[in-house]
């Protein structure tokens, strides 16, 4: 809400005092020990044409104060009062800022006022976000997944999580985090000896020394990643659309699973996932809808040429299995409600390009012991198991003449461009499409994976560790992200697979198909 005269008086500000000048007022406490601190910076996300979610965390109970302007000098800034933060939300705050229509770039500034001394106001932290356009223009965004996995944490002597810095230098309009935003099941050691004899030295916190089980331990996974300066600077400049996968809870989990893992005292995966989901919503700039609390799948129109559909491939799935069912609930993956939501959204979309952000790939075989973790079942025949939902989706996209659908994903810890075509497929009732894979952002590198032939995928490009090598550290250079450039005039969509240094590894230009 906007700050009124009464609000200002409650905060100890003189009438007419703005937040931008309040620190100069004699009544404001300047002693550092008494003023709140924002230890993890600011973040924005879930952007729409006229609104965005803003996020920050204080170090003590406090009230969030926000200024928003269309200029970096904050001339004529609008002043907003955010929520009070308490330990019940781990001192995190989110504010859904509306009224941003007509802005190209919104600049925001966040402070916190202590609840035990309203004169004690923090130093400001600034951020910016670019809003979706009303008319065609060039758009650039990046995507990837997998942060702090396989024991590779923040080594400050190596610059920390440098892929985030590389992505920031590309100046994207937004970022899709494709899941495994944290590794709640991946404890860190203080040091790891590398193959070349060097030592990787992790920054370590108590929550990162064991698998996460309690709510506070799950919260600590997100707080850890925000200790990295590259991540904080990136978050302040690039709005994020976040989805989750398995490692936000534990490896390969599914609802109802009872863990067979001696590291856990709590074996109920659904209970662990409930705690993980709460921490995810507290620490990510997601907009939670009253009619669908805790829902992660959602959609975002980014101007007339682009719409992003964020999937949730974890919440609604049945148990991992041999994945060869011919029918029945045991084959559920997206779930019928989410599948209907996606198809209806694709049918109604007026955007030229429809981006499906999936947290798992379609045709890559991802195993869970003797069972299967993803969609493909290594059968190479007609769709069975979880493949049946994807077949239903692809058939509907073809039959309803929904053009220009592109899939983006991560999960498998290497990068690839896959083209799917009915000419090569066992199942032929779909139109050709592209799937691009990228990651990890800062985790061990693996691959390449094996492709299942049901939907006719072909590897057009891939980069993974050399044969016989796996779990390569970030210092080996096998960290990846994808960049998407939309030309505002021609609407050609160019996908570039990039490495952590910003080198373009593969470029695919896609020309839109007109109805």
C-alpha positions in Angstrom: 0.0 0.0 0.0 1.1 3.6 -0.5 2.6 5.4 2.6 0.2 7.9 4.0 0.9 10.8 6.4 -0.3 8.6 9.3 2.0 5.8 8.2 4.9 8.2 8.1 4.2 9.5 11.6 4.1 5.9 12.9 7.6 5.4 11.4 8.8 8.5 13.1 9.0 10.5 9.9 8.1 14.2 9.7 5.2 15.1 7.4 6.4 15.3 3.8 9.5 13.3 4.5 10.3 10.7 1.8 12.0 7.5 2.3 14.8 8.7 0.1 15.6 11.5 2.6 14.5 10.0 5.8 18.0 9.0 6.9 18.9 12.7 7.1 16.2 13.4 9.6 17.4 13.9 13.2 14.9 11.4 14.6 16.4 8.5 12.5 18.8 6.2 14.4 22.1 5.9 12.6 23.9 3.5 14.9 24.6 0.4 12.8 23.9 -2.1 15.5 20.3 -0.9 15.9 19.4 -0.7 12.3 18.1 -3.7 10.3 20.3 -5.2 7.7 19.3 -6.8 4.3 21.8 -9.7 4.3 20.6 -11.3 1.1 19.9 -8.3 -1.2 16.7 -7.9 -3.2 14.9 -9.9 -5.8 12.0 -9.6 -8.3 9.9 -12.1 -10.2 6.6 -13.2 -11.6 6.5 -10.1 -13.7 3.4 -9.0 -15.6 2.8 -6.0 -17.8 1.8 -3.8 -14.9 3.1 -5.6 -11.7 5.9 -7.6 -10.2 6.8 -9.4 -7.0 9.5 -7.9 -4.9 11.4 -9.9 -2.3 13.9 -9.1 0.5 14.8 -10.4 4.0 15.7 -8.5 7.1 17.9 -9.7 10.0 15.3 -8.9 12.7 11.6 -8.2 13.0 10.9 -5.2 10.9 8.6 -3.5 8.4 9.4 -3.5 4.7 9.5 -0.1 3.0 9.6 0.2 -0.8 10.1 3.1 -3.3 9.3 2.6 -7.0 10.2 4.9 -9.8 10.7 4.9 -13.6 14.2 6.4 -13.2 17.3 5.4 -11.3 17.4 8.7 -9.5 14.0 7.9 -7.9 12.5 11.3 -8.9 8.8 11.4 -8.0 9.1 7.9 -6.5 6.0 6.1 -5.3 6.3 5.0 -1.6 4.8 1.7 -0.5 4.6 0.1 2.9 5.2 -3.7 2.7 4.5 -6.4 5.3 6.0 -6.8 8.7 8.5 -9.6 8.8 8.6 -12.1 11.7 10.4 -15.4 12.5 7.2 -17.2 11.3 8.4 -16.4 7.7 12.1 -16.5 8.5 12.0 -12.7 8.3 11.4 -12.8 4.5 9.0 -10.3 2.9 7.3 -10.2 -0.5 5.3 -7.3 -1.9 3.1 -7.5 -5.1 3.7 -4.1 -6.6 1.0 -3.0 -9.0 0.5 0.1 -11.0 3.6 -0.3 -13.1 1.9 -0.2 -16.5 3.5 2.1 -19.0 7.0 1.7 -17.5 9.8 0.2 -19.6 12.0 -0.3 -16.5 11.0 -0.1 -12.9 13.6 0.9 -10.4 12.9 0.0 -6.8 14.6 0.6 -3.4 13.9 -1.5 -0.3 14.5 -0.6 3.4 13.3 -2.1 6.6 12.2 -0.2 9.7 12.8 -2.1 13.0 9.7 -3.0 14.9 11.3 -2.4 18.3 12.5 1.1 17.3 10.7 2.7 14.4 13.5 5.3 14.1 15.9 2.5 13.2 15.8 2.2 9.4 18.2 0.1 7.3 20.4 1.3 4.5 18.7 0.9 1.1 19.2 -1.8 -1.4 18.3 -1.0 -5.0 17.1 -3.2 -7.8 15.6 -2.9 -11.2 13.4 -4.9 -13.5 12.2 -4.6 -17.1 8.5 -5.0 -17.7 6.8 -6.8 -20.6 6.2 -4.5 -23.6 2.8 -3.5 -24.9 4.1 -3.6 -28.5 6.7 -5.7 -30.3 10.3 -5.1 -29.3 13.5 -7.2 -29.0 13.4 -9.5 -26.0 16.3 -11.5 -24.4 16.0 -14.0 -21.6 18.2 -16.7 -20.2 17.4 -20.1 -18.5 19.3 -22.8 -16.7 19.0 -25.0 -13.5 20.9 -26.8 -10.8 22.6 -24.6 -8.2 25.0 -25.9 -5.5 24.7 -29.6 -6.4 26.9 -32.6 -5.9 29.0 -31.0 -3.1 30.1 -27.9 -5.1 29.3 -24.9 -3.0 30.6 -21.3 -2.9 34.4 -21.2 -3.2 35.1 -17.5 -2.8 38.8 -17.9 -3.8 37.5 -19.0 -7.2 35.0 -16.1 -7.5 31.9 -17.9 -6.3 29.1 -18.8 -8.6 30.5 -17.1 -11.7 27.9 -18.3 -14.2 25.4 -15.9 -12.6 27.8 -13.0 -13.4 28.1 -14.2 -17.0 24.3 -14.3 -17.4 24.0 -10.8 -15.9 26.5 -9.4 -18.4 24.1 -10.6 -21.2 21.6 -8.1 -19.8 18.5 -10.4 -20.1 15.0 -9.1 -19.5 14.3 -12.1 -17.3 15.6 -15.5 -16.1 13.9 -18.9 -15.9 15.3 -21.0 -13.2 14.3 -24.5 -14.4 14.4 -26.3 -11.1 16.9 -27.7 -8.5 17.1 -24.1 -7.3 18.8 -25.6 -4.2 20.2 -29.0 -3.2 18.5 -29.8 0.1 19.8 -33.3 -0.1 23.4 -32.3 -0.9 25.5 -31.6 2.2 28.8 -29.8 1.7 32.2 -30.5 3.0 34.6 -27.7 3.8 37.1 -28.9 1.3 37.2 -31.3 -1.7 40.4 -32.5 -3.4 40.2 -32.1 -7.2 41.6 -34.4 -9.8 44.5 -32.0 -10.5 45.5 -31.9 -6.8 44.0 -28.5 -6.1 41.6 -28.0 -3.3 38.0 -26.7 -3.6 37.1 -24.8 -0.5 33.4 -24.5 0.3 31.8 -21.8 2.3 29.8 -23.8 4.8 26.8 -23.1 7.1 25.2 -25.4 9.7 22.2 -26.0 7.5 24.5 -27.2 4.6 26.3 -29.8 6.7 23.4 -32.3 6.6 20.4 -33.2 4.5 17.5 -30.8 5.1 14.6 -32.2 7.2 13.2 -29.4 9.3 11.7 -26.2 7.9 14.6 -24.2 9.2 17.1 -26.5 7.5 15.2 -26.1 4.2 15.2 -22.3 4.6 19.0 -22.5 5.1 19.4 -24.0 1.7 18.1 -20.8 0.0 19.9 -18.5 2.4 23.2 -20.2 1.6 22.9 -19.5 -2.2 22.1 -15.9 -1.4 25.4 -15.6 0.3 27.1 -15.5 -3.1 27.7 -11.9 -4.4 27.2 -13.0 -8.0 23.8 -14.3 -7.2 22.7 -11.2 -5.2 23.8 -8.8 -8.0 22.1 -10.9 -10.6 18.9 -11.0 -8.6 18.9 -7.3 -8.2 19.0 -6.7 -11.9 17.1 -9.7 -13.5 13.6 -10.8 -12.5 13.2 -14.5 -12.0 10.5 -17.0 -13.0 11.3 -20.0 -10.7 10.1 -23.6 -10.8 11.1 -26.6 -8.7 12.2 -30.2 -9.3 13.4 -32.8 -6.9 16.4 -31.5 -5.1 14.5 -28.8 -3.4 13.2 -31.7 -1.3 15.3 -34.9 -2.0 16.6 -36.8 -5.0 13.9 -38.3 -7.2 11.1 -38.0 -4.7 7.5 -38.5 -5.4 4.3 -38.0 -3.3 3.8 -40.7 -0.8 7.3 -42.1 -1.0 8.9 -43.5 2.1 12.7 -42.9 1.9 15.2 -45.7 2.2 18.1 -43.4 3.2 19.9 -43.6 6.5 20.7 -39.9 6.3 17.1 -39.1 7.1 15.3 -39.5 10.4 12.1 -38.2 8.7 11.3 -40.8 6.0 8.0 -39.3 4.8 8.8 -37.6 1.5 5.4 -35.8 1.4 6.1 -34.2 4.8 9.6 -33.2 3.7 8.1 -31.8 0.5 5.6 -29.7 2.4 8.4 -28.1 4.4 10.4 -27.7 1.2 7.5 -26.0 -0.6 7.0 -23.5 2.2 10.7 -22.6 2.2 10.6 -22.3 -1.6 7.7 -19.8 -1.5 9.3 -17.9 1.3 12.6 -17.4 -0.5 11.5 -17.1 -4.1 9.6 -14.1 -5.6 6.6 -16.2 -6.5 3.1 -14.8 -6.5 0.8 -17.1 -4.5 -2.8 -17.1 -5.6 -5.6 -17.2 -3.0 -7.5 -19.7 -5.1 -4.5 -21.9 -5.6 -2.2 -21.7 -2.6 1.2 -23.4 -3.1 0.6 -23.9 -6.9 3.9 -23.7 -8.8 2.7 -24.1 -12.4 1.7 -20.7 -13.9 2.0 -18.6 -17.1 3.4 -15.3 -18.1 2.8 -13.2 -21.2 5.8 -11.1 -22.1 4.5 -8.8 -24.7 2.6 -9.7 -27.8 5.2 -12.1 -29.2 6.1 -14.3 -26.2 4.3 -16.3 -23.5 6.0 -18.6 -20.9 4.2 -21.7 -19.4 5.9 -22.9 -16.2 5.3 -26.6 -15.5 5.4 -28.5 -12.2 6.6 -32.0 -13.0 7.0 -33.1 -9.4 3.8 -32.4 -7.3 1.3 -34.5 -9.2 3.3 -37.5 -10.4 2.6 -41.1 -9.4 5.4 -43.2 -8.0 8.5 -43.8 -10.0 8.1 -47.2 -11.6 9.1 -49.3 -14.7 6.9 -46.7 -16.5 5.4 -49.2 -18.9 1.7 -49.0 -17.9 -0.9 -49.0 -20.7 -3.4 -47.0 -18.6 -4.3 -45.9 -15.1 -3.3 -43.5 -12.3 0.1 -45.1 -12.0 1.1 -43.4 -15.2 0.3 -39.9 -14.0 3.0 -37.3 -14.4 1.6 -33.8 -15.0 -1.8 -34.8 -13.9 -5.0 -34.2 -15.8 -5.8 -30.8 -14.1 -2.4 -29.4 -15.0 -2.6 -30.9 -18.5 -6.0 -29.3 -19.1 -4.6 -26.0 -17.7 -1.7 -26.1 -20.1 -3.7 -27.0 -23.2 -6.3 -24.4 -22.5 -3.6 -21.8 -22.0 -1.8 -22.8 -25.3 -5.1 -22.6 -27.1 -6.0 -19.2 -25.8 -2.6 -17.7 -26.1 -2.2 -14.9 -28.7 1.6 -14.8 -28.5 3.6 -15.8 -31.5 5.9 -18.0 -29.4 4.8 -20.3 -26.6 7.7 -21.3 -24.4 7.1 -24.4 -22.2 9.5 -24.3 -19.3 9.8 -27.9 -18.1 11.9 -29.0 -15.2 12.6 -32.4 -16.9 13.4 -33.4 -20.5 10.9 -35.3 -22.7 13.1 -37.9 -24.5 16.1 -38.3 -22.3 16.2 -41.5 -20.3 16.5 -40.6 -16.6 16.7 -43.6 -14.3 15.9 -44.1 -10.7 17.6 -47.4 -9.9 15.6 -50.0 -11.9 12.7 -47.5 -12.3 12.4 -44.3 -14.3 12.5 -40.7 -12.9 11.4 -38.7 -16.0 9.1 -39.3 -18.9 11.0 -41.6 -21.2 11.0 -45.4 -20.4 13.6 -46.7 -22.8 11.0 -48.7 -24.7 11.3 -47.0 -28.1 7.8 -48.1 -29.0 4.3 -46.7 -28.7 3.8 -44.4 -25.7 3.5 -46.2 -22.3 3.5 -45.0 -18.8 4.2 -41.2 -18.4 4.7 -40.9 -22.1 1.0 -41.2 -22.6 0.3 -37.7 -21.1 3.0 -36.2 -23.4 1.5 -38.0 -26.4 -1.9 -36.6 -25.5 -0.4 -33.1 -25.2 1.5 -33.3 -28.5 -1.4 -34.7 -30.4 -3.7 -31.8 -29.1 -1.0 -29.2 -30.1 -1.0 -30.6 -33.6 -4.8 -31.0 -34.0 -5.5 -27.5 -32.7 -2.8 -26.0 -35.0 -1.0 -24.4 -32.1 2.2 -23.2 -33.7 5.6 -22.1 -32.5 5.9 -24.2 -29.3 9.4 -24.5 -27.9 10.5 -26.6 -24.9 13.2 -25.4 -22.5 14.6 -27.6 -19.7 17.6 -28.4 -17.5 17.9 -31.3 -14.9 20.5 -33.5 -16.7 23.6 -31.4 -16.1 24.8 -30.8 -19.6 23.6 -28.8 -22.6 21.9 -30.0 -25.8 19.6 -29.1 -28.7 17.1 -31.9 -29.6 14.8 -31.8 -32.6 11.7 -34.1 -32.4 9.9 -35.2 -35.5 7.2 -37.8 -36.3 9.3 -39.0 -39.3 11.7 -40.6 -36.8 9.2 -41.5 -34.1 7.2 -44.6 -33.0 4.4 -42.2 -32.1 3.6 -40.0 -35.1 0.6 -37.9 -34.2 2.4 -34.6 -33.5 4.1 -31.7 -35.3 7.9 -31.4 -35.2 9.3 -29.2 -32.3 12.5 -28.3 -30.6 13.7 -28.9 -27.0 16.7 -27.1 -25.6 18.6 -28.4 -22.5 20.9 -26.4 -20.4 22.6 -26.5 -17.0 24.1 -26.8 -14.5 24.5 -23.3 -13.2 26.8 -24.4 -10.4 26.8 -28.1 -9.8 28.5 -31.3 -10.9 28.4 -32.0 -14.7 27.3 -35.3 -16.1 26.1 -36.9 -19.4 25.4 -37.1 -22.1 22.2 -39.1 -21.7 20.5 -41.7 -23.8 17.5 -40.7 -26.0 14.3 -42.8 -26.2 12.9 -43.0 -29.8 9.2 -42.8 -29.0 8.8 -39.1 -30.0 11.7 -39.2 -32.6 14.3 -37.0 -30.9 17.6 -36.2 -32.7 20.7 -34.7 -31.1 21.5 -31.7 -33.2 24.1 -30.5 -30.6 25.4 -31.5 -27.2 28.3 -30.7 -24.9 29.0 -32.9 -21.9 32.1 -34.2 -20.0 34.5 -36.4 -21.9 33.7 -40.2 -21.8 34.3 -41.8 -18.5 34.2 -38.5 -16.5 31.4 -37.3 -14.3 30.6 -34.9 -11.5 33.1 -32.4 -12.9 33.5 -29.3 -10.6 32.4 -25.9 -11.8 36.1 -25.0 -12.2 36.4 -27.4 -15.1 34.2 -25.1 -17.2 31.3 -27.5 -17.9 28.6 -25.1 -16.6 25.9 -24.0 -19.1 23.0 -21.7 -19.6 20.8 -20.9 -22.5 20.0 -17.5 -24.1 16.9 -16.7 -26.1 16.7 -13.6 -28.4 13.5 -12.6 -29.9 13.7 -10.1 -32.8 10.9 -7.6 -32.4 10.5 -6.9 -36.1 10.8 -10.4 -37.7 9.9 -12.4 -34.6 12.7 -14.8 -35.3 13.6 -16.6 -32.1 17.3 -17.4 -31.7 18.4 -19.9 -29.1 22.0 -19.9 -28.1 23.6 -22.5 -25.8 26.4 -20.9 -23.8 29.1 -21.9 -21.3 30.0 -20.2 -18.0 32.5 -17.9 -19.8 29.9 -16.6 -22.1 31.0 -18.5 -25.2 28.3 -19.4 -27.7 28.4 -23.2 -28.3 25.5 -23.6 -30.6 22.9 -21.3 -32.1 19.5 -22.2 -33.6 17.4 -19.6 -35.3 13.7 -20.4 -35.5 11.4 -18.7 -37.9 7.8 -18.4 -36.7 5.1 -20.4 -38.5 2.2 -18.2 -39.4 -1.4 -19.5 -39.0 
